[in-house]
Amino acid sequence: MNNVKLKNLIVNSLGKDNDDGKITSELLAEIDYDFDKGFEENVLAKIFNTGKVIRYEFDRRLKFAFRSVSIATAAAVILLMISIFLQEGNLSIDSLLGVGDGYSESMVSLLTGD
């Protein structure tokens, strides 16, 4: 099919009057789809490769989010330990748990039954 006929068919298909798809069907009949060998395999390979890229991006972003959260958590724990040390003067188990001396003795007696 020559370019002039193809151009006329395209222009006629864009007209205001509706031809119920006659020009479109004529256009589709005139167009020759010529694909190289291995076209289907190449398309499927690209699709599956894109899936791997998306999976890689998801994994990379998840690792970044995990690192960000873990660094913030570690900083919060360190700040909490510093504030406990400044308030209590030491870092004993009781001070980390937030219990006083008298309270821990009564808790031990309750837990052991003595």
KANOR-V258100 format. One line per field, one symbol per residue. psi: psi as a letter, one per 40 degrees, with the letter a starting at -180 (. if undefined). burial: b if it has 16 or more other C-alpha atoms within 10 Angstrom, else e. A space follows every 50 residues. Layout:
# KANOR-V258100
psi = ???
burial = ???
This chain:
# KANOR-V258100
psi = hiddddddddddeeidhhefedddddddddhhhhiihedddddddddddd ddddddddddddddddddddddddddddddddddddddeigiddddefii dddddddddddee.
burial = eeeeeeeebeeebeeeeeeeeebbeebeeeeeeeeeeeeeeeeeeeeeee eeeeeeeeeeeeeeeeeeeeeeeeeeeeeebeebeeeeeeeeeebeeeee eeeeeeeeeeeeee
